[in-house]
């Protein structure tokens, strides 16, 4: 059977085992991948090279798959092929939900759902296959499995290949975070990682005739704001400030604010947007909400965390000032209507980072407060509370121990955190990788008549973020305000500091990730991309790196 047919067959097998992100079903997908690989004669003969590894302290006991091909010619030089096997849910498929994981049948019936003009054209072209996980990213996993099958069968490669299939990229990237210490351990044992490849699909911009290879990835940080207002009875609303007013005013100032768009000379990310906004009042009463919280998606290219915190503090101060002015203005308006003088409160305010407030609380309560917090976090985990709500609760618990009770906004960062990753053009491994990518771009153009362009960043947020950290100062500043770190959120900082792996994201062509119209282009993905990878994998081991083996 030809390579492209094998990739299609394997992809369809993988899609049938969904592995919804954030559930125990992810292990069904991991086991499926492991079972396929265990049938390779290479791994039957080298059982120790194929592993199903449980992620440490994972509440769902999820696993990642590691499959190592070792060259017959002794060498430490190794490339990594990685991707995630989890997918998002399928509620949006409506009455076709039962076919979401059956791409052949779904493609036959997808026109029963409302399709936009582009999706209709793609369906009529017969060059796309629809289904959850086809583009994001069971094709990429199937591609690597079948490339690895050929590598193991031919057994003539002059370097090592590590295939790493991870869960939960669609939630908090627990899979890749769990695999980072494993990679650091392999590196400590002598493995020299000269490149890491991800097979997330290229996402078309204005013209799907142009495909992309990504040389890095955007990062993501999630500013979390905790608001402490001044409670009052609804009969006397002007004697306090509703925490919801504070959060709403901050949202008005921050939502889609292009001043917070991280940018480089050639690239810019979308502005921040709110992912959740809520007050923390649990039961009905006629007391105004005292606490509220919100958190935001903020994408990064070259994050300067000190500048970000300064800008966030300035924004919070403005939100507090504006809120007080709103209350005072409306108090005056009400007085003119009611002909009564309303009691007025002089309101003081503070803006603090979580690091600052925690420092003050520990001065009073010592490390015993942290021990108490750990127990509460464990209870919240047992209640299946998500990382973001646990983060909000951590700030609330800390603030309640803080003695200076005035109007307050606390700035912190909620999990997950994805460091931005850009190419280090001073690294000889990176330069060699880029020169090979230039070669395959030319091959795609002249031999297969496809146009591929290089992009500095993959904008979809991905696991390339966890392939090394260069700026220790930045990560230390973030980690001091990253809620849940060391409690319920794992960011293996010390292992990440050991890694510095050149990366590239090269995949098929996909559209409408996380929508019921998710689909994969057939001709480019199955006919061209595997051949480009064959060239890359063979060429990358041709070069003798200075100090290499």
ROTI-863185 format. One record per residue (C-alpha): residue number from 1; x, z, y. Coordinates in steps of 0.02 Angstrom, whole numbers, always signed. Layout:
! residues N
R    i    east      up   north
R  NUM       X       Z       Y
...
***
This chain:
! residues 549
R    i    east      up   north
R    1      +0      +0      +0
R    2     +66     -44    +174
R    3    +116     +95    +293
R    4     -27     +62    +414
R    5    -155     +73    +272
R    6     -79    +234    +209
R    7     -87    +310    +383
R    8    -270    +263    +399
R    9    -311    +334    +228
R   10    -219    +497    +264
R   11    -299    +512    +435
R   12    -474    +495    +361
R   13    -431    +629    +231
R   14    -370    +747    +367
R   15    -520    +717    +480
R   16    -638    +768    +340
R   17    -559    +942    +343
R   18    -600    +991    +523
R   19    -507   +1153    +558
R   20    -604   +1205    +714
R   21    -485   +1290    +835
R   22    -493   +1478    +845
R   23    -571   +1500    +672
R   24    -512   +1539    +497
R   25    -558   +1360    +448
R   26    -394   +1303    +525
R   27    -310   +1360    +365
R   28    -412   +1234    +266
R   29    -329   +1097    +369
R   30    -158   +1177    +346
R   31    -185   +1186    +158
R   32    -239   +1003    +153
R   33     -78    +948    +238
R   34     +25   +1059    +123
R   35     -62    +988     -31
R   36     -29    +808     +23
R   37    +155    +845     +53
R   38    +172    +941    -111
R   39    +134    +779    -204
R   40    +292    +698    -136
R   41    +423    +683    -273
R   42    +551    +744    -147
R   43    +463    +910    -122
R   44    +427    +929    -308
R   45    +616    +921    -330
R   46    +653   +1026    -174
R   47    +515   +1155    -170
R   48    +606   +1269     -48
R   49    +597   +1134     +86
R   50    +406   +1138     +96
R   51    +328   +1297    +166
R   52    +159   +1363    +219
R   53    +205   +1499    +342
R   54     +82   +1631    +404
R   55     +90   +1668    +591
R   56    +143   +1847    +621
R   57      +2   +1965    +675
R   58    -124   +1824    +686
R   59    -303   +1893    +672
R   60    -358   +1742    +569
R   61    -199   +1737    +464
R   62    -174   +1556    +515
R   63     -25   +1459    +448
R   64     +86   +1317    +502
R   65    +166   +1191    +385
R   66    +353   +1159    +380
R   67    +423   +1012    +280
R   68    +610    +978    +287
R   69    +699    +821    +233
R   70    +887    +852    +217
R   71   +1004    +706    +222
R   72   +1114    +674     +69
R   73   +1258    +662    +194
R   74   +1292    +842    +247
R   75   +1244    +860    +430
R   76   +1163    +987    +544
R   77   +1088    +857    +660
R   78    +899    +868    +648
R   79    +748    +795    +732
R   80    +577    +879    +736
R   81    +412    +787    +715
R   82    +269    +899    +768
R   83     +85    +900    +807
R   84     -70   +1007    +794
R   85    -205    +992    +662
R   86    -345   +1093    +743
R   87    -490   +1013    +836
R   88    -625   +1068    +957
R   89    -807   +1089    +906
R   90    -938    +953    +886
R   91   -1098   +1018    +966
R   92   -1103    +873   +1090
R   93   -1127    +748    +947
R   94   -1312    +795    +940
R   95   -1405    +721    +792
R   96   -1244    +637    +732
R   97   -1152    +803    +719
R   98   -1151    +789    +530
R   99   -1050    +627    +547
R  100    -924    +690    +675
R  101    -792    +708    +538
R  102    -834    +545    +451
R  103    -758    +412    +565
R  104    -813    +262    +461
R  105    -997    +310    +461
R  106    -993    +379    +638
R  107    -921    +217    +706
R  108   -1066    +123    +625
R  109   -1194    +236    +711
R  110   -1111    +296    +871
R  111   -1217    +177    +974
R  112   -1366    +291    +936
R  113   -1290    +404   +1069
R  114   -1276    +356   +1251
R  115   -1116    +258   +1280
R  116   -1039    +209   +1445
R  117    -988     +29   +1473
R  118    -807     +56   +1420
R  119    -856    +143   +1258
R  120    -979      +2   +1221
R  121    -844    -129   +1247
R  122    -724     -34   +1135
R  123    -856     -18    +999
R  124    -899    -204   +1008
R  125    -714    -250    +999
R  126    -705    -173    +824
R  127    -531    -114    +872
R  128    -579     +70    +891
R  129    -629    +203    +767
R  130    -734    +349    +829
R  131    -735    +529    +770
R  132    -680    +705    +808
R  133    -494    +721    +781
R  134    -456    +535    +766
R  135    -360    +530    +931
R  136    -333    +717    +956
R  137    -237    +720    +844
R  138    -259    +685    +659
R  139    -187    +511    +682
R  140     -25    +588    +744
R  141     -15    +706    +595
R  142     -54    +565    +472
R  143     +78    +456    +556
R  144    +212    +588    +530
R  145    +159    +625    +351
R  146    +174    +442    +302
R  147    +337    +416    +397
R  148    +405    +569    +307
R  149    +345    +498    +141
R  150    +449    +342    +171
R  151    +600    +443    +229
R  152    +594    +551     +73
R  153    +570    +403     -42
R  154    +710    +298     +33
R  155    +823    +452     +50
R  156    +956    +361    +150
R  157    +938    +436    +324
R  158   +1096    +500    +406
R  159   +1011    +653    +480
R  160    +880    +786    +441
R  161    +695    +778    +485
R  162    +586    +933    +505
R  163    +399    +902    +506
R  164    +303   +1044    +587
R  165    +112   +1043    +585
R  166     +36   +1185    +686
R  167    -138   +1258    +716
R  168    -232   +1317    +870
R  169    -160   +1205   +1006
R  170    -337   +1183   +1070
R  171    -354   +1370   +1101
R  172    -200   +1471   +1149
R  173     -64   +1374   +1055
R  174     -41   +1519    +934
R  175     +27   +1394    +808
R  176    +174   +1331    +908
R  177    +206   +1503    +981
R  178    +213   +1569    +803
R  179    +332   +1430    +752
R  180    +456   +1458    +895
R  181    +545   +1607    +812
R  182    +556   +1503    +653
R  183    +643   +1362    +748
R  184    +759   +1486    +834
R  185    +803   +1558    +663
R  186    +842   +1385    +594
R  187    +951   +1352    +745
R  188   +1043   +1516    +716
R  189   +1075   +1456    +538
R  190   +1161   +1301    +604
R  191   +1026   +1169    +627
R  192   +1064   +1063    +779
R  193    +902   +1000    +856
R  194    +942    +836    +943
R  195    +762    +786    +980
R  196    +582    +838    +958
R  197    +439    +714    +951
R  198    +255    +745    +978
R  199    +124    +615    +928
R  200     -17    +654   +1050
R  201    -104    +492   +1095
R  202     -65    +397   +1252
R  203    -207    +418   +1377
R  204    -245    +260   +1477
R  205    -259    +271   +1665
R  206    -339    +119   +1744
R  207    -293     -11   +1614
R  208    -285     +21   +1426
R  209    -169    -128   +1410
R  210     -32     -10   +1472
R  211     +25    +124   +1351
R  212    +136    +272   +1393
R  213    +281    +370   +1323
R  214    +297    +543   +1401
R  215    +467    +623   +1431
R  216    +403    +797   +1473
R  217    +242    +892   +1499
R  218    +147    +979   +1636
R  219    +137   +1166   +1627
R  220     -13   +1278   +1650
R  221     -28   +1449   +1727
R  222    -192   +1543   +1748
R  223    -202   +1652   +1904
R  224    -323   +1794   +1871
R  225    -401   +1891   +2014
R  226    -478   +2063   +1998
R  227    -591   +2115   +2142
R  228    -633   +2295   +2187
R  229    -771   +2303   +2317
R  230    -860   +2450   +2396
R  231   -1016   +2500   +2301
R  232   -1179   +2543   +2389
R  233   -1365   +2557   +2357
R  234   -1461   +2396   +2387
R  235   -1561   +2490   +2519
R  236   -1400   +2504   +2622
R  237   -1307   +2342   +2584
R  238   -1204   +2344   +2744
R  239   -1118   +2509   +2701
R  240   -1017   +2425   +2564
R  241    -954   +2255   +2507
R  242   -1016   +2171   +2350
R  243    -872   +2122   +2235
R  244    -962   +1958   +2206
R  245    -941   +1915   +2390
R  246    -753   +1939   +2375
R  247    -742   +1829   +2221
R  248    -855   +1697   +2295
R  249    -754   +1687   +2456
R  250    -592   +1675   +2358
R  251    -670   +1537   +2254
R  252    -722   +1443   +2411
R  253    -543   +1448   +2473
R  254    -455   +1412   +2308
R  255    -566   +1290   +2213
R  256    -491   +1113   +2216
R  257    -370   +1166   +2354
R  258    -239   +1028   +2361
R  259    -115   +1146   +2444
R  260     -89   +1214   +2269
R  261     -54   +1044   +2189
R  262    +121   +1053   +2118
R  263    +213    +891   +2150
R  264    +377    +800   +2131
R  265    +436    +640   +2212
R  266    +336    +534   +2089
R  267    +208    +650   +2012
R  268     +66    +765   +2064
R  269     -53    +873   +1964
R  270    -240    +900   +1994
R  271    -291   +1047   +2105
R  272    -343   +1217   +2035
R  273    -517   +1244   +1967
R  274    -610   +1400   +1915
R  275    -633   +1426   +1728
R  276    -733   +1586   +1741
R  277    -807   +1695   +1879
R  278    -905   +1854   +1842
R  279    -943   +2029   +1898
R  280    -905   +2170   +1778
R  281   -1068   +2264   +1792
R  282   -1134   +2289   +1616
R  283   -1309   +2358   +1646
R  284   -1445   +2331   +1774
R  285   -1455   +2454   +1918
R  286   -1488   +2449   +2106
R  287   -1306   +2482   +2143
R  288   -1207   +2331   +2200
R  289   -1068   +2273   +2083
R  290    -906   +2366   +2112
R  291    -791   +2251   +2012
R  292    -779   +2064   +1985
R  293    -650   +1946   +1911
R  294    -609   +1761   +1903
R  295    -473   +1654   +1830
R  296    -416   +1477   +1867
R  297    -328   +1331   +1786
R  298    -172   +1288   +1886
R  299     -60   +1149   +1821
R  300    +125   +1143   +1863
R  301    +270   +1021   +1867
R  302    +411   +1129   +1933
R  303    +333   +1298   +1963
R  304    +412   +1412   +2093
R  305    +326   +1574   +2044
R  306    +386   +1673   +2197
R  307    +312   +1545   +2316
R  308    +153   +1538   +2214
R  309    +128   +1727   +2223
R  310    +158   +1725   +2412
R  311     +29   +1587   +2434
R  312     -96   +1677   +2322
R  313     -74   +1838   +2420
R  314    -104   +1746   +2584
R  315    -261   +1669   +2510
R  316    -325   +1837   +2450
R  317    -296   +1918   +2620
R  318    -394   +1777   +2701
R  319    -536   +1800   +2575
R  320    -544   +1986   +2616
R  321    -543   +1957   +2804
R  322    -676   +1823   +2789
R  323    -785   +1934   +2680
R  324    -778   +2078   +2803
R  325    -819   +1958   +2945
R  326    -969   +1891   +2847
R  327   -1036   +2067   +2820
R  328   -1012   +2113   +3003
R  329   -1091   +1952   +3067
R  330   -1242   +1973   +2956
R  331   -1257   +2157   +3000
R  332   -1271   +2109   +3184
R  333   -1400   +1975   +3141
R  334   -1502   +2102   +3041
R  335   -1493   +2231   +3181
R  336   -1565   +2104   +3303
R  337   -1710   +2071   +3184
R  338   -1744   +2252   +3135
R  339   -1708   +2331   +3306
R  340   -1617   +2468   +3211
R  341   -1436   +2518   +3214
R  342   -1355   +2502   +3043
R  343   -1219   +2618   +2984
R  344   -1052   +2528   +2989
R  345    -902   +2566   +2879
R  346    -724   +2531   +2930
R  347    -654   +2440   +2780
R  348    -471   +2438   +2735
R  349    -401   +2318   +2606
R  350    -253   +2286   +2492
R  351    -184   +2137   +2397
R  352     -69   +2182   +2252
R  353      +8   +2099   +2101
R  354     -24   +2176   +1932
R  355    +161   +2221   +1921
R  356    +146   +2321   +2083
R  357     -10   +2415   +2031
R  358     +56   +2453   +1856
R  359    +217   +2522   +1930
R  360    +117   +2648   +2034
R  361      +5   +2697   +1889
R  362    +156   +2728   +1775
R  363    +232   +2842   +1908
R  364     +79   +2952   +1891
R  365     +37   +2939   +1706
R  366    +202   +2886   +1629
R  367    +219   +2785   +1469
R  368     +70   +2877   +1398
R  369     -40   +2758   +1495
R  370     +36   +2609   +1402
R  371      +5   +2694   +1234
R  372    -176   +2724   +1285
R  373    -192   +2542   +1340
R  374    -123   +2480   +1174
R  375    -259   +2572   +1079
R  376    -394   +2499   +1190
R  377    -324   +2323   +1170
R  378    -326   +2345    +982
R  379    -509   +2396    +991
R  380    -551   +2245   +1099
R  381    -463   +2133    +974
R  382    -566   +2209    +833
R  383    -722   +2167    +934
R  384    -662   +1984    +933
R  385    -644   +1984   +1121
R  386    -546   +1832   +1183
R  387    -377   +1846   +1268
R  388    -449   +1810   +1439
R  389    -580   +1949   +1435
R  390    -449   +2068   +1366
R  391    -340   +2021   +1515
R  392    -481   +2065   +1636
R  393    -507   +2231   +1548
R  394    -321   +2271   +1559
R  395    -325   +2253   +1748
R  396    -485   +2356   +1761
R  397    -412   +2497   +1656
R  398    -254   +2497   +1760
R  399    -343   +2489   +1927
R  400    -456   +2635   +1882
R  401    -298   +2743   +1868
R  402    -236   +2681   +2038
R  403    -267   +2814   +2171
R  404    -287   +2710   +2331
R  405    -468   +2651   +2318
R  406    -498   +2526   +2457
R  407    -556   +2345   +2452
R  408    -430   +2269   +2334
R  409    -385   +2105   +2254
R  410    -261   +2115   +2111
R  411    -167   +1955   +2066
R  412    -111   +1930   +1888
R  413     -92   +1790   +1760
R  414    -204   +1770   +1610
R  415    -148   +1696   +1444
R  416    -110   +1564   +1394
R  417     +44   +1515   +1491
R  418    +123   +1343   +1464
R  419    +293   +1316   +1547
R  420    +317   +1145   +1625
R  421    +450   +1040   +1539
R  422    +550    +900   +1620
R  423    +696    +797   +1557
R  424    +869    +867   +1591
R  425    +965    +710   +1636
R  426   +1130    +804   +1626
R  427   +1106    +827   +1439
R  428   +1190    +690   +1337
R  429   +1057    +708   +1202
R  430    +922    +672   +1330
R  431   +1013    +519   +1397
R  432   +1033    +449   +1221
R  433    +851    +482   +1180
R  434    +796    +393   +1339
R  435    +906    +244   +1301
R  436    +824    +227   +1129
R  437    +653    +240   +1211
R  438    +704     +98   +1327
R  439    +746      -3   +1171
R  440    +576     +24   +1091
R  441    +488     -18   +1254
R  442    +579    -184   +1253
R  443    +540    -211   +1068
R  444    +356    -175   +1100
R  445    +355    -301   +1241
R  446    +450    -445   +1161
R  447    +401    -426    +978
R  448    +226    -351    +985
R  449    +168    -403   +1160
R  450    +124    -226   +1214
R  451    +170    -150   +1382
R  452    +233     +29   +1374
R  453    +285    +130   +1526
R  454    +381    +293   +1536
R  455    +297    +442   +1618
R  456    +389    +600   +1668
R  457    +248    +714   +1614
R  458    +109    +718   +1484
R  459     -39    +779   +1585
R  460    -148    +840   +1442
R  461     -60   +1009   +1419
R  462     +27   +1019   +1251
R  463    +147   +1111   +1138
R  464    +301   +1025   +1213
R  465    +297   +1173   +1333
R  466    +367   +1283   +1196
R  467    +529   +1192   +1160
R  468    +643   +1298   +1268
R  469    +658   +1392   +1432
R  470    +797   +1359   +1557
R  471    +748   +1471   +1704
R  472    +754   +1652   +1645
R  473    +715   +1719   +1819
R  474    +553   +1621   +1824
R  475    +494   +1676   +1653
R  476    +538   +1858   +1690
R  477    +434   +1855   +1850
R  478    +287   +1776   +1760
R  479    +298   +1892   +1611
R  480    +289   +2047   +1722
R  481    +117   +1989   +1780
R  482     +59   +1905   +1619
R  483     -81   +2014   +1553
R  484     -78   +2061   +1370
R  485    +103   +2012   +1344
R  486    +169   +2123   +1205
R  487      -6   +2189   +1174
R  488    -116   +2046   +1112
R  489     -29   +1891   +1180
R  490    +129   +1827   +1100
R  491    +253   +1732   +1206
R  492    +418   +1736   +1110
R  493    +528   +1737   +1264
R  494    +692   +1781   +1178
R  495    +669   +1643   +1049
R  496    +620   +1517   +1183
R  497    +778   +1559   +1280
R  498    +881   +1505   +1129
R  499    +797   +1333   +1121
R  500    +829   +1185   +1233
R  501    +768   +1034   +1137
R  502    +753    +858   +1212
R  503    +575    +797   +1191
R  504    +465    +644   +1197
R  505    +280    +619   +1166
R  506    +248    +453   +1079
R  507     +79    +423   +1000
R  508     -60    +299    +973
R  509    -189    +250   +1102
R  510    -339    +366   +1116
R  511    -485    +394   +1232
R  512    -612    +527   +1278
R  513    -529    +679   +1200
R  514    -654    +822   +1173
R  515    -804    +706   +1199
R  516    -923    +632   +1071
R  517    -847    +463   +1115
R  518    -673    +517   +1059
R  519    -594    +363    +982
R  520    -430    +288    +925
R  521    -369    +111    +954
R  522    -331     +33    +786
R  523    -214    -115    +818
R  524     -87     -27    +928
R  525     -92    +141    +840
R  526     -76     +79    +661
R  527     +20     -84    +681
R  528    +144     -49    +821
R  529    +177    +138    +840
R  530    +242    +166    +661
R  531    +368     +25    +683
R  532    +428     +97    +848
R  533    +454    +264    +764
R  534    +553    +185    +622
R  535    +672    +114    +752
R  536    +687    +279    +846
R  537    +719    +384    +691
R  538    +854    +269    +627
R  539    +939    +245    +795
R  540    +942    +427    +849
R  541   +1063    +472    +710
R  542   +1182    +328    +749
R  543   +1255    +419    +898
R  544   +1393    +550    +879
R  545   +1361    +685   +1008
R  546   +1509    +773   +1084
R  547   +1534    +930    +983
R  548   +1407    +868    +855
R  549   +1430    +860    +668
***
